[in-house]
Every structure is written in C-alpha cells, then in structure tokens.
Amino acid sequence: MRDFTSDIRELNKRLEEAKGYLKIDQSRARLGELEIEISRPDLWDDQEAAKRINTEYANVKGDVDEYVSLASQVEDLEVLHELAREVDDASQETEIQAGISQVAAGLNVLEMRSLFTGKHDEVDAIVQINAKDGGVDAQDWAELLLRMFSRWAERRGFAVEVDDVSPGTEAGILSAEFTVKGRYAYGLMTSERGTHRLVRISPFDNQGRRQTSFATVQVWPVMDAPDIEVNESEIRMEVFRASGAGGQHVNKTSSAVRLIHEPTGAVASSQEERSQLQNREKAMTRLKAMIAAKIEEEHEAEKDRIAGKTAMVGWGSQIRSYVLQPYQMVKDHRTDVESGNVASVLDGDLDQFMEGFLRWRRESEQAQ
C-alpha cells in the first residue's frame, strides 16, 4: 500500500493558506450579518442596495462553502488512507490518488483568488476598444478583439453588455464600449489594458502584403454611485440610434446617449434603456466611475513616484503581439507568456495570459 502521507500533508498546508487569503473566519462572521440583511422584509425597497447585498452574500457564501467542501474531502481522504494503511489494502490507492488530484484542482482554482490584490478587482468591468494605426486593418483588428473578449467572457460564464459600437469606414469597427459582468471581471480584464498589436497578411491588400495593426484597450471598474462631483458644463452629450436589441423603438428614435468629459477625454455610452433620460443616467454613472478610477490611478502613481517605485506597464503601452505571419505566435511582452495556437487565443482562450499577468503583478508589487 502506497504511503500518501506527504501528499495529504501538502493539501492540509494549502488549505490553511486558503483559510488565510479567503479570510474564512471574517467571511463566516460577515455571512451571519448578510443573512440578517437578506431576511429583512423591506430589503427590496431599495433594489440597487438589495442587488449588492445579494451579490455579496452569494460571493461570501460561495467562498466559505468551497473551503468547507475541500476541507471535508481532505478529512475523508485522511480517514480512508489511514484505514487502508492499517490493513495494507492496495486496492484503495486509485481512489485516494483520484481524491488528492480532485482536491488539488479545487485548491488551484481558489489560489487564483489570492492574485486579486487590487482594490476593485472583484467588480464588473467597463471596457473600451479603439482602432489605432493600421487603417482598415486596425478597424478589423478592433472588431476581432471585441469578438475575442466576448468569447472569453462566454467561456467563463460572464455576461457582456455592449453599450456602444462605432462601425468602421470600410470594415470592422472604429471603437466599442461594453461592460463585462461577473465576479473578478475587472481584476481579470486589467491584464488587457494597453495596446494590442496584430501582424498578418492583410485581407484588404490586393498585393497580399504583411500589415501591422494596433488597437488599444482601456478598462475601468464599475463603481456604485462614485462619490465625485462632475461639472455639467464640462460634459458634451451626443445622441444616436441604438443598434442593439430592443425592438423597433430603439431603432427609430435617438435614445442612445454618449457623454464626453472634455477635461479628461473620458467617454461613456449607454443604449440598453428605452428612454434617452435613462440612458443618460446610466452613461453618467459609467463616466463618473471612469473619472474616479483615473483620480485613484493618478493618486497611486504619485505615491509610487514619491516612494521611488518603478511604474508598471500602463496606458498606451504595447502589451501583447499576435503574429499570424511569417509564423504563428501570441506573446505577452510583460510576462513572456506565449502561445503558438493563435486561433484558440483569438477565440477567447485568454486565461493563461490573464493568470500570467496577475502573477507578474503580484511579484512586481512584492519586489517594490
């Protein structure tokens, strides 16, 4: 009978670490508070607050339940291993090995959560894509990025709400704004902030020449009613016809709204509501979130400058190259994570790049 003592000891060590980074003791206390909140008869008088409370309850309960389940599995493995060792029953080895592998896989998923060190990592994300250098190819590339992120979100079970798309001059798109909804959406999407470079044989070039195209991705956290004042005189509003779902009404009236904050250049759009007023309110909430996030980033950058820290890769930086010709390769220039399966990456297989970025970010923070 094989001795699995060291394997089980390692699982217990990882469980203890998970108890720390998941803050299980605090989560259990918070769970009790949230259970009282969600049982209040007047909870849904304020629907936005009720949604926040229910979301937090589901997240906290999910963390505690996952930890308890894995701890219980390890305990069962310890008992099974001890009994099998006592009678030297080698027939149990396969079951014990399978159980160890299953628990290890579960702990791998939990350990990803320890990488989310940012203040807003757990919330939804507002994402904007803009075609840059490369003409029609860049506009096509921007549309490919929109598809890539949509496929990635679908794989993870996240929802994508497209708020605005500006069609390209001949093909593709000039820009797109969308919201990714799901736990850790912002933390994961921060890995995509910056300039994405595509190298390929241009489908729009009659001579079949290689073309390099660029598109930028900007990401902001979705904040609930950011506590900042915005001068209305500094905001320019544009209205247009909604292009998404919603029936004939949205296609016949200019109910969609785009807000531009002149001092910062921040742009927020909304087209999912039926009325222009409702869309303006939603766009304003997004715009305030963008401005608040920018203020936070500038504050953190100033603190880092005073402390003498090296700035991480930021806005406008070329973060990743997608090469289709003369060879096939996707490479992240910050982390050196790469993949030869370009088609899979463009179809939404981004997890390895996102995890690589989160690990690189944590290591950079610890080094500083």
N, C-alpha and C positions, 0 to 999 in steps of 0.2 A: 504494500500500500504506500503510495507516494505521500511524502510529507508536504502539505500545503501551508505550514505554519507561517513561513515568511511572507507568502502571498497574502494571507488573511491579515497579517500584521500590517502590511503596507496599505491594505484597504482601510483598516481602522485609523491609520495615520492620516490618510487622505480625508476620511470622514471628519476627523477632528479639525482639520484645516477648513473643510467646508462649513462646519459649525461656526467657525470664526468669520469667514468672508461673507457668509449668508446672514450673519448676525441672528442666529436662530433664537437665542434667548430673548433678544429685543423683539424679534418678529412674533414670538409667541405672546409676549405682552401686548404688542400692537394689535394682534389678531383679536384678542379679547376686547380691546377698545373698539375695533371696527365692527365686531359682531353686535355690540350695543348700538352703534351708529346705524347699521343697516336694518335694525329691527324697529327703529323709530317710525311711528305711524305718519309723521309729517316729512319723511325723508324726501319724497318726490315733489314736494312743494317747490324746491329749487332743483330743477332737473340737471343742470350742469354740475352742481355740487354732488348730487346723487350719483351721477356717472363717475365722477372722480373717486368717490368713496367705494363704489362697487368695483372699479378697476383696481384700486389699491388692495381691496380685500382679496380679489381673485389672485393678484400677484403674490401677496404675502402668504396666503394660504397655499398657493402652489409651491412656493419655496419650502415651507415647513413640511408639507405633505411629501415632497420629493425626498427631502432629507430623512424623514421618518421611515419612508419606504426602503431607502437604501440601507439605513441603519438596521432595519428589521431583517433584510436579506443577508447582511453580513453576519448578524447574530445567528440566523438559521444555518448559514454555512459553517460557522464555528461549531455548532452542535453536531451537524452531520459529519464534519471532519473528525471531531473528537470520537464519536461513536464508531465510525469506520476504522479509525486507527486502533481503537481498543480491540476490535475483533479481526483486524487485518483484512478488511473487506475491500479488495481492489476494485470490485465492480462499481463502487461509488465514485471512482476517480473522474469519470467522464462528466457526471452530474456536478461535482464540485468544481471542476475546471470551467464548465459552462457557466455556473453561477458566478464565479470570480470574474470571468470575462464580461458578463452582463452588468455586474456592479461597477466594474472599471469603466465601461462605456457610459454608464449613467453619471459617474463622477467626472468624466471628461466633459460632459455637457454642463454640469454645474460649475466646473472650473473656468469655463468661458466667462461666467458672470463675474469672476474676480478681476477680469480685464477691463471691466467698465468702471473706470475711475473718474470720468467726467461728471460734472455737476448735473447735466441734463441728459446723460446717456440713456436713461430709461424711457424717455418720452418719444412721441411721434416726431417725424422729420419733415420739414419743408425743403424741397429740392428744386433748384433751377438749373437747367441746361442751356447753354448758349453756344451757337456755332461761332467759330473764330476764323483763323486763317485757313484758306483752302477752298474758298468759293463754294460751288455746288457740292463738291465732295465733303466739305466741312458741314454743310447743312444735312447731307445724307448721314454723315457720321453722328451728328447730334440726334437724329431720329433713331439710329441704331443704338445709341446709349440709352435713350428713353425705353426702347424695347428691352434692352439688357436688364435695366433696373426693374422694369415691370415683371419680367420673367423671374428675376431673383426674388422679388417680393412674393410672387405667387408660390415659389418653392418653399418659402419659409412660412407661408400661411398669413402673410401681411396683406393688408388692403392698400390699394393705390387709388387715390382720388386726384384725377387730372383737373387742375384749376385753370390752366391756360396753355394753348399751343398756338404759336405763330408759324404758319406754313412758309416753306422756303420759296425762293423765287422761281426755281425750276423743279426742284425735288427736295425731299427731306423737310426739315424744319429750321427756322431761324432761332427759336427758343421754345422752352416748355417749362411750366411750373406745375409741380404735383406734390401731394402730401403722402408720405408712407406712414401707415398706421399699424402699430404693433409694438410690443414691449422691446426696448433696446433698439428701436428703429433709428433713432438719432445717433446712438453710440456706434452702430454698425455703419451708417451712411457717412459718418465723419471721415472714414477711410477713403471715400471717393471724392472729397473736396480737393479741387485743383484742376490742372489741365490734363486732358487725356489725348494722347497722340496716336493717330492711325496711319500706317504705311501700307499701301496696297496698289495694285494696278487699277487705275481709275476706270469705273464703268461709264464715265461721262466723257472720256477722252478717246476720240476716234483712232488715235495712233497707239492706244494701249500703253501709255507711259505710266510710270510709277508716280504716285501722288502722296504727299504727306499732308494730313489734315489735322486740325486741332479743334477741340470743343472744351469749354470749361463747365465745371460742376460746382455749384455753391450749395451749402447745406446749413439750415438753421433749425434750432429746436422749436417745437410747438409749445408755447407758454400760455397758460391760462391767464387772460387779462393782465398782461405785463404792466407793472406799476410805473409807467412813464408817461410824461406829457408830450404830446406832439402838436406843434403849431400847425393849425389847419391851413394857414396861408402858405406853408411850405410844401403842401401836398397838391399834386396835379392829378386830376381824375380823368380817365378815359373810359368810355362805354363802348361795347361792341356786342355783337350777337353771339350767344353761347353756341358752341359747336358740339357739345356732348349730348348725353341722353337727357330726356325731359319732355319729349313730345313736340308738337308743332309750336307751342307757345314760346319756348326758348329760342327757336329758330327764326321766329318772326319779329321778336322785339329785342331791343338792345338792352337786355337785362344784366349782361355780364359787365363786371367792373374791374378796371386795372388802376391801381394807385401808385404814383411815383413820388418818393420822398426826395425832393430836389437837393437838399444838402448832402445826403449820403448816396444818392443814386439807387437806393433800395426800391424794388418793385414787387408788389404783391397783387395777386388777382383772385377773383372768385367768379364762378359761373354756375355753381351747382344749385343755387337757390332760384326761385321763380321770380322774385322781385329784385329790382335794382337796389333798393334800400337794404334788403337782407344781404345781398352780395357785397355791398359797400361795407357793412358791419363786419362781415367775415374777412374781407380783404384788409380792413383796418386792424383787426386783431392780429393777422399774419404780419402786417407791416410793423406793428409795434414789437412783435416777437423778434423780427429781424433787427430792428434798431436796438432793442435791449440786448440781444446777443452780441451785436457789434460793440456796444459800450462795454460789455463784460470782457470781450476779447481784447479790446484796447487797454482795459484796466490790468488784465493779466499780463499783457505784453509789456506794459510799463513796469510792473512788479518784477518781471523776469529781467528787464533791462537794468533795473537798479541792483538786482541780485547778481548780475553778470552772467545770467544763463544764456545758453545758445538757443536761438529761436528754432522751433520745429518748422518743417515744411508747411507753408501757408498758402494764402490766396494767390492764384495765378501761377503756381509752380507746376512744372511738368512732373506728374507723379507716376504715370504709367504709360507704357508704349504697347500698342497692339500691332504687331508686324505680320502681314499676310504674304508679302513679297519682299525680298527674294527667299525668305524662309518663314516658318510659322512659329511665332513666339509671342507670349504676353509676359511682360516683365514689369514689376513694381520697382521703381528706382529708389525708393526709401528703404525697403525691406529686403530687396533682392529675391523675393518670392517670384517664381516664374512658372509658366505652363506652356507646353507645346500644343495643347488642344485648344486652339483659338476659337473654334466653332462652339465648343462647350462653354467657354467663358462668355462669349457674346450671347449665348442662350441663357445666361443668368448664373453660371457656376462661379460665384464670386467669393464663397465662404473662405477659401484658403487665403485670398488676398486680404480680406477683412480681418481674419484672425491674425494674420501676419502683421498687419498694421497695428492692431490693438496690443500685441505683444511688444512690438517695436516701440510703441508709445509709452507703455509702462516701463520698459527698460530705459528709455530716454529720460523719463521723469525720475526714476530711481538714481540714474547716473548723475543727474543735475542736483 
